[in-house]
Amino acid sequence: MPTLRRFSLFPLFTLAGLMACSGNNSEGPQGGAGGTQSSSGGLQGGGGTTAAGGLTAGTPAGGTTSPAGGTTVPLTTSASGGAADSGGTSATGGITTAGGSARSGGTTAAGGSATSGGTTAAGGSAAGGRTPLAGGNTSAGGSERGGTTGAAGGAAGSGSGGRTGGVAGTPGSGGAASGGAAGAAGNPTPGAVPAGYPTPTADNYAKCTSTTASGGLCPGGGAGPVCIACHFGGSAGNYAVTVTLGGTAASQTYVSCEANRGLLKPVSIGAGQSQTYAFVVNVRTKESEPAQAVSAGTPGLDMYFSGPTATPPAVSAIGYALVTAATKPTMIWIAGDSTTCDQPGSGFGGWGQMFPEHVMAPFGVANYADSGESSSSFYGSSLLWGAIKSQWTAGDWVFIQFGHNDKGVADATVQTNLEKYVTDAQAAKVNAILVSPPARVGSIPIGDQSSLHAISASGAAKDKGVPFIDLTALSTAWYNGLGMTQTQVLAKYHAGGTDVTHTSIAGAEGLADLVAGEIKTQNISGLVEYVR
């Protein structure tokens, strides 16, 4: 393992707010809880925002009565009036969850219309505090952010439109990735709940509490300022989770989990409407980096919901259970460095921790990326590559990204190292995708990025017959096409507003959008069907 390095932040920060992965300078792993950031200028803290009138899952006597025809709910389940609980009758004009399973005994009132893909109320806006990427398009009525169009020199794949719905799609045969094993069968409709997933209940949501934002973000990473936290406990493992969003009032809800890990981009839902979503949440003993001396986080399953004050987040029911043989997910494993990892704090973000926003159940993401790792060090670690190999199964996927910490290493050596990962994956019938590192924003336009070894990843992918995502070129085109100065780019998308290598949560989400868009552009069979 490389030598641990530490750097100092501005004095106005407390150690509790520092991140180990983000604190790394991408040249060696950083240890110790409260590791510091390498970027000049350090991490700037925003003023804490208190969730004014934050949502509380209260239990008033008699509960809240839903609109005409609804039954009484034994607790307040949304910001403005609760949705009908299990067995309740939906309000006149209510909707049927697209692709989702019906609540036990629930009926749809006359006039209820099926949601088209879980679309938002007409004119639904993108999440407050999350600015669409330059060139991005918001689908009509939806809250999905469109893809970004890059500048000349490599355009990012355009994002999909709003969620399309109807009933769950007919399962199809699993496609095979070039050089890899066949993917899982199925072609789900966004918003569809896989068979065997737990039915969401109001009782589970009653375990959640309102919290406050700090440094401009809610616990879990949402922009807020209305924040809701749910700590369900339990053991490590993969959880099948279902969430019903919406209520009597218009709402906008961002869903995240564990250590600031994104699950669903902000969804705007009209008054009297609801939508059920399903997720796979990978719960590890350490919520973030596996090999760093950081806090393990809150034990068990943690879910978070956040949104703006004007249209606060609305959640009526949650279901969760450890997966079984019947609900076993197909996992996407991530091997990478600090630009990819699940960051332990909210000031930094790795694109791998935001990629779950693009993944539909029964697919899930297990991000084992760790700060300071190179193409050689990660491979030799039992906590990293060894842990991935001990858990993956045939049909899974693995994303492999290294290069930031291979400075001075010959391209041919890095390529040989990368091919070892693919060889292991193919032997286990696991689908591998090689990803080149995101560009460093040392200037705008972006300068030479050859030190990141994109040529090595490309060569390894070609030799091993697996897909290659050139995130170096995609991110270069994105940054150059934003129409911003370097100072503006760093302020908006990078940690502390000065770190040229590590992104903030907003920047990590932008990079995750690029990766998802490229999967769609390349139409990677067996995976693209499960990418939002």
C-alpha angles and dihedrals in degrees: 000000000000121000115278115249131196132190132186127254127206112290093246091077126086120220090244090068098052126102127221098205093042091044090062119102092218090250101085138002118273122221137191129062109279095027113182134242124255100208118108111253093027129227115324117215125219122217114270115256120212116219099244108219091353117198116266124194093227129176108219117181110275093008125234123311116226122227124284111331095009126126128235115275117213092228142020103269105177140031094263111023125330130264119245113278128228109315093017125135114239121239122266106279092021121147136240114237108252109243092346125123116258118251115255108278093352120143131193116240122233111283095029112142128202113253112246099235095322092298119179128244113292110290094012109177134222115267118290109254094018110096117204114247116260109278092017122138127212112219116241109279092350135108097218112119115231121233123270126254110222128214123259111300098057129354122218117240112265115248125244122261126249122315113286117210149171121127123339114288123253111263113251134196115284115255123228123234115227108272093001140086126280115278125235117285122251144076106220127198112236107262094024115136113223118237114272096025115136120267110246114244136193090229091065091049089052087069090067124093137197116255136180133253120247126195090002095303136089122233103279092037103275120144093233128137084193106062132186124186127194120191110186100169121207134130131304118277141087116311129202105220131187125189130186112207129191138053144184092306130053111271143184116205133184116195124207139154145199115356102003091303113161118229107166130011114237111295121203113209125185126237113285093015133109140186131195121216131189128212142177110224118195108212115195132182086249111041094208131017114015099207103036129095094245133130113284090225126218112338118247131002118350124186127184135193127188142166147146125300095241093056103017123197114278122203122170104174143006132197126191139167139153108266120259133202087274094052099034108149130222104244131216107209119200124209114185150100139274094302088061107033132106099262116221094220138044099244094073134039136193117210090234091064091055096043093085086073085074099045124093124205135286082045118075139181128235109186113200095165112136134193121263095015122143131196089270104037096051092050092055097049121101089200092055122025090012091054092049093050092048092057109033122100134198112289095030122121132230128198114204121196126168136144109096092087097038094084113159093011116126116254090235091056093049090049091052090050092050092049089059090064092050092047090054092047095049091049088057092044090246119145114241128202121187116214126190117222124269115261123265111241097223089142144351115269089043112250131219113324100180091118088070091068099229086154089060093053091046092050093047091050092051094047094047096040098238132128120275126206112198098209089164091064094037094052092043090055091046096050093044091049097052092086090229136123119247090257091053094047093050092046093053104035110018135076114271090356090270109059107110093195110036122063130216119236089272091052092045089053089052092053091046088053089055093051092048091046092053092051087056093044092052090041091221101202118230091023107047090064089066099044118099 
